[in-house]
Amino acid sequence: MLDIVFRNRMTRLCSGASRRDFLRIGSLGSLGLPALLRSEAKAGRTASTRAKSVILVYLGGGISHHDSFDPKPDAPDDIRGKYKTIPTNVPGLQIGEKLPLMARVMDKIALVRSGAHNNDHHETATNWVMSGRFGSAFGDYPSIGAVVAHETGFSGSLPPYVAVPRNPSFTWELGKSAYLGGRFESFKAGDPNQPSYKVQDLTAVGLSARQIERRDTLLKTVDTLAKRVEGNDQIATYDEFHAKAQQMVLSSEARRAFAIDQESEKTRDRYGRSTAGQSMLLARRLVESGVRFVTVNYGGWDHHAKIFENLDKKLPEFDRGVSALIEDMSTRGTFADTLLVVMGEFGRTPKFNKDAGRDHWAPAGSLLFAGAGVKPGFVLGKTDKHGAYTVQRPVAPGDVACTIFDALGIDPHKQLIAPDGRPIEILDKGEVVNELFV
């Protein structure tokens, strides 16, 4: 696998660890080319399929449900917090005052106030909610996006699974393809908010002869190295699909899909000139171009200290970006074939800690669903008067994953085959949250 570092900006979370941003190029994982291309021939949608594509906006770190979508205005001060509630365009539904734009689009969303599980460790919980199966912190099971890539394959010359800017990470990269192998990893798109954003090696237009020669040399070098790795599932069928790999890397279809600069200044401003906002805009472009699963990695919600100082900046950015995505997809008709899911790995503690922050809290959290037949203006589930525990219709990680797979026409109980020949069920638990749909 070849990693190219785009910049030196580092991201830090509560662990204190950092991770550079990478874009992996070539055929050894990031584009997931060999088996993805092979699986294209056997991919298909069932008659019950609700969606062609999914956008997952992943709120890494865990957004505070108390201060966003499940406020408790009558709770004591040490639980309620400083934000007031505001009405939405759904009668009787109130949310936090820092989300005025979201308040105007709640009639297009199904709000789940009963997300719940029992693990409050970042890496373990993230791998759980991103795969639907509980395992270790190191990711024993493939992410939902990786399974989608495995089951659907390519459509045209675009990868089926893209992460913008990249997969989530705390101390290491999370939500990966696990036993399915690197061929089903996400394509890491990079940060679309960067000036003159381009996805490297998606175009040969305008390259000098020397640059083209260098690219060809690079591909041959990767090929040579790949052949030296015996038994590596990522390159087992490399030769067979090398031509299609080059076609994708150089395709005009891919260039158009990632060309966010073709959007109007007004549209880009509406989403917000931030990594999160532009990532959501790029996600919309990608699903409209045929990408099956896009993860928008929108981290930075791990507020163990000075939570309101952080949320005063973070929530308006969220408010602008997510509301723009919902309005834009609704206006353009994208929701007809796209399921939007917004979630993190858990919620936050009801009470503040000694540092004026909220800590990890798995028993309660809020999620958003929209599009693909989702019931608009609907609220599912309920937490107690302090927002501490789910008291009505708990929705577990397996339920979310099962709902996504079902929407895409993928059997969540299908058995996949591990490299050692073992059959492994995609999900061992979970049920479709049918109440979400019309």
Disulfide bonds with the S-S distance in Angstrom:
none
